[in-house]
């Protein structure tokens, strides 16, 4: 896939003369990492055709993006944005957004269980048929997990995840990593991540900076040859909280 500069509609991250080029495998996990403002989210927005490139081409599943009818593209690409956007609709309708065939209650419950939301939804006044967005809304973490459940239920071949762990606690972050690994066994998963711990095992890590690709390889190779990536790893290691120490018994 070739990712060109985005122009004014590209959130100002990838400049018109920038050129971002990399290929994500048909099956597997590709991570986009780098400092804020490097253009990572813009890459996802281009892939989902939420913005259009000012030049160059983007290919999805072997076809140029411009050749895809938008409704057909959206059945192939599942996108979880940083806001974890949900519709003003029922839980059931939100979970099935983008599906061509309806899911039964068993399937819906299974994906909610997978993201740790089954009990939360069961506690809502009308369960799966509870309308969201007005009198009843979800917390940021619940919205995030609902968006991930929708991805699990989707029939998309490509999954785009933009900062998917930003509001998850440690337990749900571990659950998320396992879910992403499962998805990557059968689909192309492209994830933008600031927490490198969640993507160090990725098949392919693309390091971005100032709207271009700095380097791309696996974690071990990047640590060895990419100073920018080493700086990211070191900075996160320094900012991680120190482990709690168990006090020694007295006497």
N, C-alpha and C positions, 0 to 999 in steps of 0.2 A: 504494500500500500504506500502511496506517495502522499505526503501531507504538505501542502503548499502554504504560503503566507496567507493570512486571513483578511487583511484590510480592516476598515473601520468596524465592520460587524463582528470581528473576532475578539471582542472584549479587550482589545489593545494588547494582547499577550504575544501574538505572532505577527510581526510586522510584514507589510506587503513584500519586502525583498527577502524575507527569511525563507528558508527552504528546509523542511523537516521531512526526512525520508526514512522509513523503516517498514519492515514486514512483520505482521503478526501471524503466527501459524494458525491453521484452520482448527486445530485442537491444542489446547494448552493455555498456560497463564503467562501473560505479558504485563509487566509493571512499568508504569511511567513515574519516574521520580525526579526530584529537582527542587530548587528553591521556589518560593511563591513568586508568581509572575513569569515563570519559565515558558508557559504555553501548554501545560499538560491538559487542563480542562478544555482548552480550545480544540485540541486534537480530538477529544471525545465528542465535542459539539459538532465538529466537522463530519465525523464518522456517522453520527445520527442524523445529519442534515438539518440540524437546528440553526446552523449558519452555513452560508455558501462560501467557497473559496473564491478569491479574486483572480487567481491564476492557478495553472497546474491541474492535477487530477487526484482524486481519491478513489481507490478501488475497493469494493466490498464484495467478497465471494467471487472474485474474478471478473467483475463487471464495474465499469466506471459508475460512480455515484449518480451522475447526471442521467444515466440510462435507467435508473430504478424509478418506477412509479412510487410516490411517497408512501402510499398505503402498503405496498408490497415490501418496501424497505423496513417499515416499522414492524412488520411481522417477523423480520429476520434479525432485528437489532433490539435488545432490551437495554434500557438506559436508566440508571439510578443517579440522579443529580445530587448536588450538595445540599439541596433543600429537602430531599426525600419527598418530592411532590406527590400528594394524593388528591384525588378528585373529591368534590362535594357530592358524595354518593355513599352507598352502603359498603361495609367491609367486603361483602361478597363481590360487588362490582369492582371495587378497587383491586382486589386480588386477581381478577380475571381480565384486567385491562390488556388488550392486545391479543388475547386468545381467539382463535377461530372456532374452537369447540368448547362448550361449557364444561366446567369441572363439577363433579359431585361433592357433597359435603365431606365425604371421606378424604378426597384429595385436598380439599381446602384445609381441613383439620390437620392433615399430615404436614403440610408446609408450615402451618402456624406452629405446630409442635417443633419442627426443625429449627425455627428461629426463636423459640421460647416465648411465643405469644398466645398459645392456645388458651391458657387460663385467663389472660387479660381479655381476650375476645369473648370467652364464655361468660365473663362477668358483666359484659355490656347489656343494656336493657333488652335488646333483641338479638343478641349474639351476632351471627354472621350477617343478619339483615338490619343491623343498627346503622342508621345514616351517620356519616362523619362530616365534620366541617362547620357545624353551627352550635347547637347545644352541647354536642358531644365531640370532643376532639382528643387527639392522642399527644403524649409527650414527644419530645424530639427523638428519644431513644426508641419509643414504640413506633413512631413513623418510619424511622430508619429500618427497623426489623420488618415492618409491613412491606416496605419497598423491596427488601431482600426476598421476602416470601413471594412477592409478585414475580420476581425474576425466576425463582425456583419453579413456579407454576407455568411460566411462559414457554412458548415453543420456539423461541429465538435461537438462532445459530451463533449469534455474537452477543456477548454480555459486556456492557460498559458500566464500570463502577467508579464514581467520582468521590473520593474520600469516604469510603463506606464504613469506616470504623470510628469516625470522629466523635460520635456520641455513645459508643459502646463501652461498657465496663469490661474488666478483664475476662470474666467468664464468657460473656457474649462475643468478645473479640476472638477467643479461642473457637467458639462455635462457628463464627463467621469464617475463620480460616479453613475449617474442615468443610464447610459448605462450598466455598470457592474452589477448593481442591477437587471436590466431587464434580462441580460444574465443569472444571477445566479438563476432566477426563473425556468429555463428549462435545465440548463447545470451545469456541475462542473466547477467552475472558481477558479483557483489557482493563486494568485497574490503576487509577491514580491514587497514590498513597504517600502520605507524609511519614507514617509509622513504618519504617523500613523493616521492623521485626515481622510484619505481616506478609511481606513479599520477598524476603531474602531467598526463599526457596523457589521463586518463580523460574520458569523455563528460560525467560528472556527478560532482562531489565534494561529499559531505555532511559538513559540519563539525559535530561533536558536542561538547557540554560539559555536565557535570553532569546527564546523563540527558535532554537535550533537543537539538533541532537549532538550532544557532547561525546557520547560513547554508548555502546550497547553490547551486552554480553550477559553471562551469568554472574552471580554475586562474587564468587571467588576470583574470577578473571578481572572484574571491575575493581575489587579491592587491590589487586596486584598492579593494575596499570592505569587506573583513572583517579587522579588526585581529587577531582571534584566529588566523586563518589566516596572516596575515603573520608573526606571532610564531613559529608553528610552522616556517614556511619559514626564517626568519632563524636560529632556534635550531639547525636541522639544518645550515644552511650554516656556522655557526660551529663545530659539532662535527665536521664532515667533516675527515678528515686532509688535510694540505697535500700538494699534488702533489710528487713527487720531482723534484729539479732535477738536470739533467745537468751535471756539472762542466765548466767551460771547459777546453779543451786548454792545456797549459802549453808555452811556447816558441813 
